[in-house]
Amino acid sequence: MFREESLILLCKPIVRWMSAKQVFWRMLERFFDQHFGYASLTYEKEELHGFFTKKLGIAEQPSAKEYADVWVQMSKDIHEEQKIVEGRLKDILPKVAEAER
């Protein structure tokens, strides 16, 4: 149920409810802010790490597939300013290239 329904309350960087498949434990990349949430920002206590990663099954960090999926989403989003998209793509491209090796 946690994977499909928005049952995880995140307070940082903005308050919102998200599903476990949209949440990672650690915040690593700035371009995921609008697409994913980071449990460690709201639930910093180390004892909660196991609850989120083991019990709810959220990943520590995004996989190469998630980087590629965000890239596809951003390329379809005509509302973002071009400079923002270009900056984010420059961050994503090395991650996708690493996955190809």
C-alpha positions as CSV (number, residue, x, y, z in Angstrom):
1,M,0.0,0.0,0.0
2,F,2.9,2.4,0.8
3,R,4.3,1.8,-2.7
4,E,1.2,2.9,-4.5
5,E,-0.6,5.3,-2.2
6,S,0.8,8.7,-1.0
7,L,1.2,7.7,2.6
8,I,4.6,9.2,3.4
9,L,4.6,12.7,4.7
10,L,7.7,14.7,3.8
11,C,8.2,18.2,5.2
12,K,11.4,19.2,3.4
13,P,12.1,20.9,1.0
14,I,8.3,21.3,0.7
15,V,5.4,19.7,2.6
16,R,3.8,16.9,0.5
17,W,2.6,13.3,0.7
18,M,4.3,10.8,-1.5
19,S,4.4,7.1,-2.2
20,A,7.4,4.9,-1.3
21,K,8.2,4.5,-5.0
22,Q,8.7,8.3,-5.3
23,V,10.9,8.5,-2.2
24,F,14.6,7.8,-1.6
25,W,16.5,7.9,1.7
26,R,19.2,10.3,0.8
27,M,19.0,13.5,-1.2
28,L,21.7,13.4,-3.9
29,E,20.8,15.5,-6.9
30,R,19.0,18.9,-7.1
31,F,17.1,18.0,-10.2
32,F,15.0,15.4,-8.5
33,D,13.3,17.9,-6.2
34,Q,10.1,18.1,-8.1
35,H,10.0,14.4,-9.2
36,F,11.0,12.6,-6.0
37,G,11.2,13.1,-2.2
38,Y,13.9,12.4,0.3
39,A,13.1,10.8,3.6
40,S,16.3,11.7,5.3
41,L,15.5,15.4,5.1
42,T,12.4,15.0,7.2
43,Y,13.2,11.8,9.2
44,E,16.9,12.4,10.0
45,K,17.1,10.0,13.0
46,E,19.3,7.0,12.1
47,E,16.9,4.5,13.7
48,L,14.3,5.5,11.1
49,H,16.7,4.6,8.2
50,G,15.9,0.9,8.6
51,F,12.1,1.5,8.7
52,F,12.2,3.3,5.4
53,T,14.8,1.2,3.6
54,K,14.0,-2.3,5.0
55,K,10.3,-2.1,6.0
56,L,9.0,0.2,3.2
57,G,11.6,-0.8,0.7
58,I,12.7,2.6,-0.4
59,A,16.1,2.8,-2.1
60,E,19.1,4.7,-0.7
61,Q,19.5,6.7,-3.9
62,P,18.1,6.9,-7.5
63,S,19.1,4.3,-10.0
64,A,20.3,5.0,-13.5
65,K,16.8,4.2,-14.8
66,E,15.3,6.9,-12.5
67,Y,17.8,9.4,-13.9
68,A,16.8,8.5,-17.4
69,D,13.0,8.6,-16.6
70,V,13.4,12.2,-15.2
71,W,15.3,13.2,-18.3
72,V,12.5,12.0,-20.5
73,Q,9.9,13.8,-18.3
74,M,11.9,17.0,-18.4
75,S,12.3,16.9,-22.2
76,K,8.5,16.7,-22.5
77,D,7.9,19.6,-20.0
78,I,7.6,22.7,-22.1
79,H,6.8,24.9,-19.1
80,E,10.4,24.9,-17.6
81,E,12.8,27.6,-18.7
82,Q,15.4,26.3,-21.2
83,K,18.4,27.2,-19.0
84,I,17.0,25.1,-16.1
85,V,16.4,22.1,-18.3
86,E,19.9,22.4,-19.9
87,G,21.5,22.6,-16.4
88,R,19.7,19.6,-15.2
89,L,20.5,17.6,-18.3
90,K,24.2,18.3,-17.9
91,D,23.9,16.8,-14.4
92,I,22.0,13.7,-15.6
93,L,24.0,12.9,-18.7
94,P,27.1,11.7,-16.7
95,K,24.9,9.4,-14.6
96,V,23.3,7.8,-17.6
97,A,26.7,7.4,-19.3
98,E,28.0,5.6,-16.2
99,A,25.1,3.2,-16.4
100,E,26.1,2.3,-20.0
101,R,29.6,1.2,-19.0
